[in-house]
Amino acid sequence: MIATCRLVILAALIGWQAPLPAVSFVYPVPCVPGSESDSLARVVAGSAPPAAPGIDAWRLGAISTVGVGAFAIGHGWLNNLWWKGAPADFHVNWKQDWTYALGADKLGHAYFTNMASKVIAGSLRWSGVDTLTALWTGSAIALTYQTYNEIRDGYSVNYGFSPGDVAANVIGAALPVLQHYVPALRNVTFQISFYASEPFRNGMYNAIIDDYESTTHWLSFDVHEMLPAEAQAWYPGYLNIALGHSVRGLIGSGPRQHVVVLSLDWNLKRLPGLPTWLRSAFEWLHLYHLPAPAVEIYPNVAWFGLRF
């Protein structure tokens, strides 16, 4: 039987697809009764005042206001970035959906929807909404928002509705819910990192989020928690292993390539003796992949003292 244990708080600034205001939220931590170790505390760190009994109307009103404002800001930004010009008839993008970015955009969609689901779910839990309702509602709202964007793309001359994007959005929104029910999935964190590519530095993109050569998407694996109990004593909890994907050669005459990287990943919230606020900050930071030693394993082998 799953019980709801200690809640955790995270301050997050979401800037993947739209510049949204900072949001402080409480994330639910389900756990086995009597134990907090096998819980989502390893996904979002820190602690927070308990949610008020019942729904707190003021808190719910505050996050609703922030949510509506974030939607308005994001809509205006995306409208200026992607949807300007005369609308086209609704159409599906079949030809370029999996070719123009070699599929890297699908990872971007999954990452953003995963992040948004966590922020919304945590905010609802902070308002007093029960854990399961918050999780499912957070994922549903994030998926609805992204589906709205996909429909808008369907009326854009330069884009078109993307079934692949929708599938990626579903995966990203489902992950927080699955992590609640499947403890093993809590050992995986979806991350992103940016390092300006030459095309971006040369002004070929309006925003870095449109440049997938500047972007790496990561899956960070909590090796310490995946090891048997007897082996955890010798493996540092702050050291994860991450698998990254990027692309190369999207612009120009060179070969278009997938890039796969294996990297260390700093799980800094596991450093001993941290105050709660710093552990919470490091948990937020862990949603971004910090520079670390890495090796490119495809299409070539290349070693990096620090890979951004």
Summary of the structure (lengths in Angstrom):
residues: 308
radius of gyration: 20.0
end to end distance: 41.6
largest distance: 63.3
contacts: 974
relative contact order: 0.13
helix: 41%
strand: 21%
